[in-house]
């Protein structure tokens, strides 16, 4: 299985879907707003924070000046 990407945990996939609907491509979304958005969709604070970390580590999102952006 070398070379195959590691699948995202289900909660991170769900978080990414929520963020895709909420993040403005040009300006992004503040980290706090991203957390609040995920929490409003039923994520616990810990899960929202973990999802952001996993998504960033795997290259699905990136942060610039405390704003979350979706990787193209």
Rosetta blueprint (number, residue, H / E / L):
1 X L
2 X L
3 X L
4 X L
5 X L
6 X L
7 X L
8 X L
9 X L
10 X H
11 X H
12 X H
13 X H
14 X H
15 X H
16 X H
17 X H
18 X H
19 X H
20 X H
21 X H
22 X H
23 X L
24 X E
25 X L
26 X L
27 X L
28 X E
29 X E
30 X E
31 X H
32 X H
33 X H
34 X H
35 X H
36 X H
37 X H
38 X H
39 X H
40 X H
41 X L
42 X L
43 X L
44 X L
45 X H
46 X H
47 X H
48 X H
49 X H
50 X H
51 X H
52 X H
53 X H
54 X H
55 X H
56 X H
57 X H
58 X L
59 X L
60 X L
61 X E
62 X E
63 X E
64 X E
65 X L
66 X L
67 X E
68 X E
69 X E
70 X E
71 X L
72 X L
